[in-house]
Amino acid sequence: MRSTKRWDVVVRMENDSERTLSTAQQPAWRVGDRVRLTNGVLQAERRG
């Protein structure tokens, strides 16, 4: 039996609610990084 890894990512939304998303790939961001949730996909927020 092969094992699979999943990462659960908890995101704090602008209204202070939290949302948990599960991903098969290790996230590229760390605690405190700003991300954008678009169509159920997390993306690093561009700094400008």
Residue frames relative to the residue before (quaternion, step in Angstrom):
aa qw qx qy qz dx dy dz
M 1.0000 0.0000 0.0000 0.0000 0.00 0.00 0.00
R 0.3015 -0.7523 0.5609 0.1687 3.56 -0.88 0.99
S 0.3213 -0.7300 0.5649 0.2117 3.52 -1.03 0.72
T 0.1889 -0.7620 0.6070 0.1234 3.54 -1.15 0.56
K 0.3190 -0.7342 0.5692 0.1876 3.54 -1.13 0.71
R 0.0326 -0.7615 0.6473 0.0086 3.52 -1.13 0.77
W 0.1967 -0.7528 0.6169 0.1181 3.52 -1.11 0.69
D 0.2026 -0.7416 0.6280 0.1206 3.54 -0.95 0.95
V 0.1272 -0.7998 0.5864 0.0163 3.54 -0.68 1.17
V 0.1871 -0.7685 0.6043 0.0965 3.56 -0.75 1.07
V 0.1063 -0.7996 0.5909 0.0109 3.56 -0.70 1.15
R 0.2550 -0.7304 0.6094 0.1733 3.58 -0.93 0.88
M 0.3271 -0.7681 0.5291 0.1520 3.52 -0.68 1.19
E 0.6992 -0.4831 0.3256 0.4144 3.58 -1.27 0.32
N 0.6994 0.4426 -0.2727 0.4905 3.61 1.12 -0.57
D 0.5557 -0.6510 0.3347 0.3941 3.60 1.37 0.38
S 0.4651 0.6178 -0.4887 0.4040 3.61 1.18 0.29
E 0.3210 -0.7312 0.5651 0.2072 3.58 -1.26 0.31
R 0.0884 -0.7721 0.6282 0.0372 3.52 -1.15 0.72
T 0.2183 -0.7780 0.5779 0.1142 3.59 -0.91 0.92
L 0.0639 -0.7825 0.6194 0.0021 3.53 -0.87 1.05
S 0.2599 -0.7617 0.5767 0.1402 3.56 -1.04 0.77
T 0.0311 -0.8096 0.5857 -0.0233 3.56 -0.93 0.90
A 0.4498 -0.6908 0.5021 0.2615 3.57 -1.13 0.64
Q 0.7109 0.3952 -0.2519 0.5244 3.58 1.24 -0.33
Q 0.5406 -0.6115 0.4584 0.3515 3.53 -1.06 0.72
P 0.4726 -0.6948 0.4580 0.2901 3.60 -0.76 0.97
A 0.4472 -0.7006 0.4976 0.2479 3.57 -1.12 0.71
W 0.6848 0.4648 -0.2830 0.4847 3.60 1.24 -0.22
R 0.3520 -0.7247 0.5596 0.1946 3.51 -1.36 0.27
V 0.7164 -0.4023 0.3304 0.4644 3.54 -1.32 0.12
G 0.7834 0.3112 -0.2521 0.4754 3.55 -0.90 0.98
D 0.5490 0.5989 -0.4080 0.4165 3.60 1.19 -0.34
R 0.3875 -0.6962 0.5518 0.2464 3.56 -1.10 0.72
V 0.0394 -0.7890 0.6130 -0.0148 3.53 -0.94 0.97
R 0.3036 -0.7183 0.5955 0.1929 3.53 -1.32 0.35
L 0.2460 -0.7513 0.5979 0.1325 3.55 -0.97 0.92
T 0.0632 0.7983 -0.5902 0.1025 3.58 -0.51 1.23
N 0.8387 -0.0971 0.0160 0.5356 3.56 -0.60 1.18
G 0.7291 -0.4539 0.2322 0.4566 3.57 0.96 0.89
V 0.6426 0.4910 -0.3135 0.4977 3.59 1.32 0.13
L 0.3230 -0.7425 0.5558 0.1883 3.56 -0.88 0.96
Q 0.0134 -0.7760 0.6304 -0.0143 3.55 -1.01 0.89
A 0.5367 -0.5945 0.4778 0.3608 3.55 -1.12 0.64
E 0.3928 -0.7112 0.5294 0.2444 3.55 -0.94 0.87
R 0.4172 -0.7096 0.5118 0.2460 3.54 -0.86 0.96
R 0.2981 -0.7328 0.5861 0.1748 3.50 -1.05 0.83
G 0.0414 0.8244 -0.5609 0.0628 3.52 -0.82 0.85
